Amino acid sequence: MANSLQDHLDSDLLRYILSKGCQPGDRLPSLEDLGAELKISTGKLREQLEVARALGLVEVKPRTGIRIAEYDFSVAVQLSLLYGLALDPRQFQAFGQLRNGIEAAFWHQAVALLTPDDHAELRALIAAAWAKLTGQPIQIPHAEHRRLHLAIFKHLNNIFVKGLLEAYWEAYEAVGLNVYTDYQYLREVWTYHEGIVNAIIAGDADEGHRLLLLHTTLLRHREQPRPAPVPAPALNYGAHSAALIGAARGLEGDSE
């Protein structure tokens, strides 16, 4: 099976790496030596090397030469995704729908793998986000947003799922959604996040899943025209649960 898959790779360099069983960190011969061994020109190999480097399959440094990199599916996805969004930024919504489906499909499996330390990390991210939202000046908790979502799925033994989720956040930044300043939107998002994390910690994966599905509607609503943002007073942490219930009731019939 492995050999037949290798034959479909249109790259002498990648076929060589696989045939030799190279592992991350292994150093490859120079292009001149590889060309002589494979009986192809150095120029052709150099082109193949640039493709492999762009895909994150190899690293090339002046003193260490060519080394095999740890396989990371997200690198190739990000390259293609960012190119596609440069052609048409509106396609981000389509990729966002794919990401939402992935999170929903793998939710229960991912949550079951989380440890008490992971729960503490999620709780800390919620606290850090609210601190930014209630501080002076108010800050956008983008880093916390990305870390929270990825932390929930980090123990999945599926490099393709995690690669697609990581690519989503790179695109999220590229299209500028991390600089969105609608304060009410941010409050809604983090009210949902808090409810999701509370459900995870309470061992209620189904409730967390329900809130996750409701929370994914917010990005679509966010694309609708909104009034100019107005800073709100500091949030009452005790009111978060009531706000969550009210928001959920208002959105239950509007899921994608």
N, C-alpha and C positions, 0 to 999 in steps of 0.2 A: 504493500500500500504506500509506504513512505517513498519508495523509489519512483512509483508511478506519479505521485504528486510532484516530486522534484522535476520530473520531465516536463511538467506544465509551466514551470517557471522560465520565463524568457530572460534569463540572466545567468551567464556562465559563472559569475562571481557567487551568486546565491546558491547555485547548484554545488559549487565547490565547497562552500561553507557547510552545507548540509551533508555532503558526502564524507567530509572529514570529521563530522560529529563535533564541530567547534562549539564551545561553551562560552557564556558571557565572561569577558575579561581576556579570552584567548587572543593572542596576537597573530595576525596574518602576515604572510611573506610580503615583500615589496611588490608593487605592480609589475616591475620588470621580471621578477622571479615568477610571479603568477602567470604573466603572459607567456613566458617560456614554457612553463609546465602545461598550460592549457592550450598552447599553440594559437593564441589570439593576440591582437595588437594591444599595446599599452593604452592607446587612445580609446579603444572600445572598452577596455576594463575601467578606465578612468570615468567614462560615462556611466557605466554600471555602478561604480562606487558612489558617484554623486546621487544616484537614485536610492541606493541602499542607505546612504547617510540621511537623505531627506525623509526616508521612512523610519528613521531611528533604529535601523538594524545594525549599524556599525558606527564607531566613533573614530575620527581621524584627528590626531594631534601631532604637532611637529616632532616632538621627541619620542613619543611612544608609538607612533605609526598607526596602523589600522588595527583596531580591536573590536571584538564582537560585543555588542551592547545587549543588555537585558531586553527581552522582547516586550514591547509596550504597544498594544493595539491602538491606543488613543492617538499616538503620533501620526499614523497614517490617516486616521479618521479626521483629525483636526486639519491636516493639510488640505484634504479634499473638501471638507466642510467649509473652511474659511474661504477657499476659492469659490465654492458655490454661492456663498453669501455675498462675496464681492460682486458676483454676477447679478444677484438679485437678493438683497437683504430681506425681502418679504418671505423668503423660504425658511427663515428662522422659525416661524410659527409651525411649519410642517415638521421640522426637526424637534421642536418642543413637544409636539404631540407624540412623536416616537418616544422621546425621553419619558413623558408622563406614563405611557403604556408600559415601558420597561420597569419603572419604579413600582407601578401598581402590580405588575406580574410577579416581580421578585420580592415584594414587600415582606410577606410572611416568612419566607426562607431567610431573608437578611436579618429581620428583627430577632428571629430565634437564635441567631449566632452572636448577638450582642451580649457582652459581659457586664457585671456591675461597674467596672472601670469605664466601659463605654457609656453606660447610663450617666455616670458622673460627668463625663466629657460633654454629653449632650446637654445636661442641665447647666453646665458652665457656659456653654455657647449661648443658651437662651438668656442667661443672666448678663452675659457680655453684650448681647444685642440690645436688650432693654436698657442697659446702662448707656449705650450710645444714643438710643432713641430718646432718652429722657435727660440727657446731659445738656450742658450749655458750653459750646454750641451743639446742636443736634448733629449726629453723624449717621451716615448710611452704613449699616452693618453688613456690607457685602461679603467680606471675608468670612464672617460667621455664617452667613447664608450658604455659601458654597461648602464650607467645612461641615455644616450640620447635615446637609443632604448626602454628601459623600461618606461621612462617618457612619451613617445608618447602613450603608451597603458595603462597607470596607472589608468585611470578612467573607463576602461571597467568593467562592472558588471558581470565578468565571471572568477571565481576563477580557472577554468581549463585552460583557455587560458593563463592567467597570470602565472599560475604555470608552464606550459610548456615553456614559454618564459624565466622565471627565471632559470629553470633547464638548458636551453641551455647555459646560461652565466656561470653557475657553470662548465659545461662540457668544455666550451671554455677555461676556466682557467686550468682545469685539464689536457687537452691535450697539453697545453703550447702555445696556439695561442696568449695569451696576452703578450708574450715576443718576438714576431716576430719583427725583426729590419730592414726590407726592407723599406727604407725611401720613395722610389717612391710609393710603395703600400700604405703606410700611407697617403701620399699626395692625392692619388686617392680617398681613402676612405673618407677623410674629405672634399674633394671637393664635393663629392656626398652628404655627410651629410649637408654641408652648403646649397647646392641647395635644398635639401629636406626641411630643416627648413625654408628657404626663401619662398618656395611654401606654406608651412603650414601657415605661418604668413600672406601671401598675400591672403589666403583664396582659394588657388587653390589646392584642395585635389587631383584632377586628375593628375596634373603635379607632385605633391609629390609622388603619387603612381607610376607613370611612372619611376621616378628616383629611387624609392625604388627597383623596379624590376630590373633595370639596375645595381644597386649597389650590388645586391645579386650575380652577376656573378663574382665579384672580388675575393671572397674566393676561388672559383674553380680555377681561374687563379693563385691565390696565391700558390696553391699546385704544380704548374709547376716550373721547375728549373729556377732560376733567377740569374742574375749576382750578385756578392758581393755588398752589400749596400755601397753607397758613399754619405757622407753628402752633402746636397745641400745648396745653399745660402738661406737666409731668403726669405720667400714667399712674393710676392706682392699681398696684399689683393684684389686690384682692378682687378687682373688677374684671380681670382677664377672662375668667371662666364664664361670667355672664355675657360678656361681649362675644365670646366664642360661640355660645349657644345661639345668640341672636343672629350672628353672621351666618351660622350654619343653616338656620331655618330659612334665611333669606335666599340662600344659594342652592338649597337641596334640589330644586327643580330645574337647575341651570347647568348641570354638569355636562362636560363634553363627552 
